[in-house]
Amino acid sequence: MASEAVVRSTLFKVPNPADIDGILEKYSTLKKDAKKDGKPYILEVNAGKANTDPRNQGYSFLAVTKFASVEDMNYYDNQCEAHQAIKASAKGKIEPPPLMVYTTNAVGS
């Protein structure tokens, strides 16, 4: 059976709005910086500051990443140097833990 693409959404609570720009800057180059076997492997990256809305429950930053497989997503979590750099730059700036969900049956265009 062929693997299905994985769409992952991660929500962060960033108490100091001034910290969001630095986190966003790291995400802006993630697609090209993230390498697996020397090649880019993340299919899509979208990230940004959440709009003010009472339904956001304090989450102020959203990152959506798309991978070709769960294996690639697991690589991202555990071995990807670019992802480790994002974690390092956000350390102390987010209220842990972020909320992460992913799906392999997303509807998209």
WOFENUR-V158522 format. One line per field, one symbol per residue. ss: DSSP state (a for helix, b for strand, c for the rest). psi: psi as a letter, one per 30 degrees, with the letter a starting at -180 (. if undefined). A space follows every 10 residues. Layout:
ss = ???
psi = ???
This chain:
ss = cccccbbbbb bbccccaaaa aaaaaaaaca aaacbbccbb cbbbbbbbbc cccaaacccc bbbbbbbcca aaaaaaaacc aaaaaaaaaa ccccccccbb bbbcccccc
psi = kkllkkkkkk kkjjejfffe eeeeeeffge efekkkhgkk fkekkkllkk kkkfffhfkf kkkkkklfle eeeeeeeffj eeeeeeeeff kffljlllkk lllghkkl.
